[in-house]
């Protein structure tokens, strides 16, 4: 893991632990999710695919055409197979921290927000979204989802993954248009 990715991971850990303390989520689980979420981020998609094939696993159908999200699933596989982690909330949060989905646990919603709002992010709205999430985790999640998907939809030749599409349908009111929102930070 590069030093830049490691600093991001520590920022996510700080932010997620803050949200966990406020919302009654397990601090041990939130620390594990934070440390694991980008474990495979810097591995080339081809190597991720090869490693999963070696483990006789396939990339989930919903993720097949979205190589940028494979790292979450791969990290959850490593956590389960090599570290013996079996907690469903931890594995879900690691696997879906980038995409979310319609029915995700509070830990997944919290890491989605923490990944968007950690202190190393430069987006102007990150602090506002984090403050919303401190007051109301679901509202903070909705706003992070809105901002992130708005940015993705503004990119040429980009489409939302089926998981993110389901999250938008489930969590965002029909009158909100994610393409009207501010851009997502790099990182």
C-alpha positions in Angstrom: 0.0 0.0 0.0 1.4 3.4 -1.0 1.9 6.0 1.7 -0.9 8.1 0.0 -3.3 5.1 0.3 -2.2 4.4 3.8 -2.9 8.0 4.9 -6.3 7.8 3.2 -7.0 4.6 5.1 -6.1 6.3 8.4 -8.4 9.2 7.5 -11.2 6.7 6.8 -10.5 5.0 10.2 -10.7 8.3 12.1 -13.9 9.3 10.3 -15.6 6.0 10.5 -14.7 5.6 14.2 -16.2 9.0 14.9 -19.4 8.0 13.2 -19.4 4.6 14.9 -19.1 6.2 18.3 -22.0 8.5 17.6 -24.3 5.9 16.1 -23.5 3.0 18.4 -21.6 0.9 15.8 -18.9 -1.5 17.1 -15.6 0.4 17.2 -13.6 -2.9 16.6 -15.6 -3.6 13.5 -15.3 -0.1 12.2 -11.6 -0.2 12.7 -11.4 -3.5 10.8 -13.6 -2.2 8.0 -11.4 0.9 7.7 -8.1 -0.9 7.5 -9.5 -3.5 5.0 -11.6 -1.3 2.7 -8.8 -0.4 0.3 -6.5 -3.4 0.9 -6.7 -4.3 -2.8 -7.1 -0.8 -4.3 -3.7 -0.7 -5.8 -3.8 -4.1 -7.4 -4.4 -4.1 -11.1 -7.8 -5.5 -12.1 -6.3 -8.3 -14.1 -4.4 -9.5 -11.1 -7.6 -9.3 -9.0 -9.4 -11.4 -11.6 -6.6 -13.9 -11.7 -6.4 -14.2 -7.9 -10.2 -14.7 -7.7 -10.0 -17.4 -10.4 -7.2 -19.1 -8.4 -9.5 -19.1 -5.4 -12.3 -20.6 -7.7 -14.4 -17.4 -7.3 -15.9 -15.2 -9.9 -16.3 -11.5 -9.9 -19.9 -10.9 -8.9 -22.2 -10.4 -12.0 -23.2 -6.9 -10.9 -19.6 -5.8 -10.8 -18.3 -7.6 -13.9 -18.2 -4.5 -16.1 -16.9 -2.2 -13.4 -13.3 -3.0 -12.7 -12.8 0.0 -10.5 -15.0 -1.6 -7.8 -13.4 -5.0 -7.9 -11.0 -4.1 -5.1 -13.8 -4.0 -2.5 -15.0 -7.5 -3.3 -11.4 -8.8 -3.5 -10.5 -7.3 -0.1 -13.6 -8.9 1.5 -12.5 -12.3 0.0 -9.0 -11.8 1.5 -10.5 -10.8 4.8 -12.7 -14.0 4.9 -10.3 -16.5 3.5 -6.9 -15.3 4.8 -7.8 -13.5 8.0 -10.8 -15.7 9.0 -13.2 -12.7 9.3 -16.8 -14.0 9.1 -18.8 -11.1 10.4 -21.3 -10.3 7.7 -21.4 -6.5 8.4 -17.6 -6.2 8.1 -17.5 -8.2 4.8 -20.4 -6.3 3.3 -19.0 -2.9 4.3 -15.6 -3.8 2.8 -17.1 -5.3 -0.4 -19.6 -2.5 -1.0 -17.8 0.6 0.3 -17.5 2.0 -3.2 -20.9 1.1 -4.7 -23.3 0.7 -1.8 -26.6 -1.1 -2.7 -30.3 -0.8 -1.9 -30.2 -2.8 1.4 -27.0 -2.1 3.2 -26.2 -2.3 6.8 -25.4 0.8 8.9 -21.7 -0.1 8.8 -21.7 0.0 5.0 -23.5 3.3 5.0 -21.0 4.7 7.5 -17.9 3.6 5.6 -19.4 4.9 2.4 -19.7 8.3 4.1 -16.3 8.0 5.8 -14.6 7.1 2.5 -16.2 10.2 0.9 -15.5 12.6 3.8 -12.2 11.6 5.4 -9.9 14.5 6.2 -7.7 14.0 3.1 -10.6 14.7 0.7 -10.7 18.1 -0.9 -14.3 18.3 -2.0 -16.0 21.4 -0.5 -19.1 19.5 0.6 -17.3 16.8 2.5 -17.4 18.6 5.9 -21.1 19.4 5.5 -21.9 15.8 4.6 -19.9 14.5 7.6 -21.8 16.9 9.9 -25.1 15.6 8.5 -23.9 12.0 9.0 -23.0 12.8 12.6 -26.6 14.0 13.2 -28.3 11.4 11.0 -26.3 8.6 9.4 -28.9 7.9 6.8 -29.2 11.5 5.7 -25.4 11.8 5.5 -25.3 8.6 3.4 -28.0 10.0 1.1 -26.1 13.2 0.5 -22.8 11.4 -0.1 -24.5 9.0 -2.5 -26.1 12.0 -4.3 -22.8 13.9 -4.6 -20.8 10.9 -5.7 -23.2 9.6 -8.2 -23.7 13.1 -9.6 -20.0 13.3 -10.2 -19.9 9.9 -11.9 -22.9 10.7 -14.1 -21.2 13.9 -15.3 -18.2 11.9 -16.7 -18.3 11.0 -20.4 -18.9 7.4 -21.1 -19.6 6.4 -17.5 -22.5 4.5 -16.1 -23.5 3.6 -12.6 -23.0 0.0 -11.5 -26.2 -2.0 -10.9 -25.5 -1.9 -7.2 -25.1 1.9 -7.2 -28.2 2.2 -9.4 -30.2 0.2 -6.8 -28.8 2.4 -4.0 -29.9 5.5 -5.8 -33.4 4.1 -6.4 -33.8 3.0 -2.8 -32.2 6.0 -1.0 -32.6 9.1 -3.1 -36.0 10.8 -3.4 -37.3 10.9 -7.0 -37.1 14.6 -7.3 -33.3 14.7 -6.7 -31.1 14.7 -9.8 -27.5 13.5 -9.0 -26.2 15.2 -12.1 -27.0 18.6 -10.6 -24.5 18.2 -7.7 -20.9 19.2 -7.1 -18.0 17.0 -8.3 -16.5 14.2 -6.3 -12.9 14.6 -5.1 -10.0 12.7 -6.6 -8.4 10.0 -4.5 
